[in-house]
Amino acid sequence: MHFAAHFWQPFSEFLFMRRALLGGLLLACSTAPLGVFLILRRMSLIGDAVAHGILPGAALGFWFAGLSLPALTLGGLGAGLGMAGLAAWITRRTGLREDASIAAIYPISLASGVLILGLAGKRLDLLHLLFGSALAVDGPTLNGMLLVSLFSLLAMALIYKALLLDTLDPLFLHSVSRLGPLAHGLFLTLVVLNLVIGFQAIGALMVVGLMMLPAAASRFWSRRLPALIGIAALFGCLSVWLGLLLSFHYSLPSGPAIVLVAGGLYLLSVVFGPVHGLLHRPPLLTSP
């Protein structure tokens, strides 16, 4: 009974732990369908690039308004959407692959953000911005995460069919509807919005792990899209819960602890998952 109490006692005793848990659970449920669709659309690295790309906007927001949630959110959102839009424009104008365009732009964004923070002075710890602190989630940040989560889930429900068709057969969708570009644009907006609201708690470099690792792990447990989304959300929530417990009991940074738990679940899925897991693959045929 004493051992079991370790799994729930910190959340019952401390308000900051309850806020961190609720915010992380909201973020895990909100990013689960986005991560699954990013993998299905072969855009997995875009999430990582955008997470770097939001840094200069957030740094400018901090420079002009300090630790203001609206300023950081608007700055990061503008920078992330601007980077994605610039990459798409370069791809259309030059024929360069979109992933190559983003790979070229995001180091520039990351370096710009670091320089802006340096010019702004030492009022903000760079490590806090890059790696976050889920244990420091306050009331306004939690409310922002709740609004973003609800908006993302509603928007994903509205564009689900169009996004699915655009993922599986974009030419067919283009022949019967003009919703493909709109669904794609809204989808990228949701990705940026979730990364922006998440980096304030988990960190700019860590939030993409919560978006992609549970989604990647879910691929080893089902082939059905609704099940993939549900499993990804479950793994994300489990990562937040166990990661926060590790952070609390062993004085670890909360963002990296959450992502490492998600990474552990991914590795377990690679080994034990019934869909192409290592233990479930058919033996290789060997010639006599």
Solvent accessible surface area in square Angstrom, and as a share of the most:
residue,aa,sasa,rsa
1,M,189,0.84
2,H,148,0.66
3,F,146,0.61
4,A,47,0.37
5,A,15,0.12
6,H,72,0.32
7,F,69,0.29
8,W,132,0.46
9,Q,74,0.33
10,P,3,0.02
11,F,17,0.07
12,S,63,0.41
13,E,99,0.45
14,F,76,0.32
15,L,96,0.48
16,F,79,0.33
17,M,0,0.00
18,R,104,0.38
19,R,77,0.28
20,A,1,0.01
21,L,34,0.17
22,L,88,0.44
23,G,0,0.00
24,G,7,0.06
25,L,53,0.26
26,L,30,0.15
27,L,4,0.02
28,A,2,0.02
29,C,49,0.29
30,S,1,0.00
31,T,0,0.00
32,A,4,0.03
33,P,8,0.05
34,L,0,0.00
35,G,0,0.00
36,V,1,0.01
37,F,0,0.00
38,L,0,0.00
39,I,31,0.16
40,L,52,0.26
41,R,40,0.15
42,R,224,0.82
43,M,21,0.09
44,S,44,0.28
45,L,139,0.69
46,I,10,0.05
47,G,0,0.00
48,D,46,0.24
49,A,3,0.02
50,V,1,0.01
51,A,0,0.00
52,H,24,0.11
53,G,1,0.01
54,I,1,0.00
55,L,1,0.01
56,P,19,0.12
57,G,6,0.06
58,A,0,0.00
59,A,0,0.00
60,L,74,0.37
61,G,10,0.10
62,F,6,0.02
63,W,100,0.35
64,F,168,0.70
65,A,55,0.43
66,G,19,0.18
67,L,128,0.64
68,S,34,0.22
69,L,34,0.17
70,P,88,0.56
71,A,22,0.17
72,L,13,0.06
73,T,23,0.14
74,L,125,0.62
75,G,19,0.19
76,G,0,0.00
77,L,38,0.19
78,G,45,0.43
79,A,24,0.19
80,G,0,0.00
81,L,63,0.32
82,G,42,0.40
83,M,8,0.03
84,A,10,0.08
85,G,39,0.37
86,L,85,0.42
87,A,0,0.00
88,A,27,0.21
89,W,121,0.42
90,I,43,0.22
91,T,36,0.21
92,R,174,0.63
93,R,174,0.63
94,T,95,0.55
95,G,64,0.61
96,L,84,0.42
97,R,170,0.62
98,E,54,0.24
99,D,64,0.33
100,A,39,0.30
101,S,1,0.01
102,I,6,0.03
103,A,54,0.42
104,A,61,0.47
105,I,16,0.08
106,Y,56,0.21
107,P,62,0.39
108,I,117,0.59
109,S,14,0.09
110,L,48,0.24
111,A,54,0.42
112,S,40,0.26
113,G,0,0.00
114,V,58,0.33
115,L,124,0.62
116,I,27,0.14
117,L,11,0.05
118,G,56,0.54
119,L,130,0.65
120,A,10,0.08
121,G,35,0.34
122,K,203,0.86
123,R,151,0.55
124,L,20,0.10
125,D,87,0.45
126,L,59,0.30
127,L,114,0.56
128,H,68,0.31
129,L,8,0.04
130,L,21,0.11
131,F,66,0.27
132,G,10,0.10
133,S,31,0.20
134,A,4,0.03
135,L,48,0.24
136,A,66,0.51
137,V,8,0.05
138,D,66,0.34
139,G,21,0.20
140,P,83,0.52
141,T,17,0.10
142,L,25,0.13
143,N,90,0.46
144,G,12,0.11
145,M,4,0.02
146,L,74,0.37
147,L,122,0.61
148,V,15,0.09
149,S,3,0.02
150,L,91,0.45
151,F,103,0.43
152,S,0,0.00
153,L,75,0.37
154,L,122,0.61
155,A,7,0.05
156,M,9,0.04
157,A,74,0.57
158,L,153,0.76
159,I,19,0.10
160,Y,59,0.22
161,K,161,0.68
162,A,15,0.11
163,L,0,0.00
164,L,49,0.24
165,L,66,0.33
166,D,24,0.12
167,T,27,0.16
168,L,127,0.63
169,D,66,0.34
170,P,68,0.43
171,L,146,0.73
172,F,101,0.42
173,L,6,0.03
174,H,138,0.62
175,S,84,0.54
176,V,91,0.52
177,S,31,0.20
178,R,217,0.79
179,L,93,0.46
180,G,8,0.08
181,P,101,0.64
182,L,120,0.60
183,A,3,0.02
184,H,48,0.22
185,G,34,0.33
186,L,53,0.26
187,F,0,0.00
188,L,24,0.12
189,T,40,0.23
190,L,0,0.00
191,V,0,0.00
192,V,1,0.01
193,L,24,0.12
194,N,0,0.00
195,L,0,0.00
196,V,0,0.00
197,I,4,0.02
198,G,0,0.00
199,F,2,0.01
200,Q,30,0.13
201,A,3,0.02
202,I,2,0.01
203,G,0,0.00
204,A,1,0.01
205,L,48,0.24
206,M,33,0.15
207,V,0,0.00
208,V,15,0.08
209,G,10,0.10
210,L,3,0.02
211,M,1,0.01
212,M,27,0.12
213,L,43,0.21
214,P,3,0.02
215,A,0,0.00
216,A,26,0.20
217,A,0,0.00
218,S,0,0.00
219,R,99,0.36
220,F,38,0.16
221,W,91,0.32
222,S,18,0.12
223,R,179,0.65
224,R,157,0.57
225,L,22,0.11
226,P,79,0.50
227,A,29,0.22
228,L,6,0.03
229,I,36,0.18
230,G,41,0.39
231,I,38,0.19
232,A,1,0.00
233,A,20,0.15
234,L,113,0.56
235,F,26,0.11
236,G,1,0.01
237,C,28,0.17
238,L,56,0.28
239,S,0,0.00
240,V,0,0.00
241,W,82,0.29
242,L,50,0.25
243,G,0,0.00
244,L,0,0.00
245,L,11,0.06
246,L,70,0.35
247,S,3,0.02
248,F,66,0.27
249,H,71,0.32
250,Y,147,0.56
251,S,105,0.68
252,L,83,0.41
253,P,86,0.54
254,S,4,0.03
255,G,0,0.00
256,P,33,0.21
257,A,5,0.04
258,I,1,0.00
259,V,23,0.13
260,L,136,0.68
261,V,21,0.12
262,A,1,0.01
263,G,17,0.16
264,G,30,0.29
265,L,27,0.14
266,Y,65,0.25
267,L,113,0.56
268,L,97,0.48
269,S,2,0.01
270,V,32,0.18
271,V,50,0.29
272,F,101,0.42
273,G,0,0.00
274,P,68,0.43
275,V,14,0.08
276,H,113,0.51
277,G,0,0.00
278,L,108,0.54
279,L,116,0.58
280,H,103,0.46
281,R,133,0.49
282,P,109,0.69
283,P,119,0.75
284,L,162,0.81
285,L,178,0.88
286,T,121,0.70
287,S,102,0.66
288,P,181,1.14
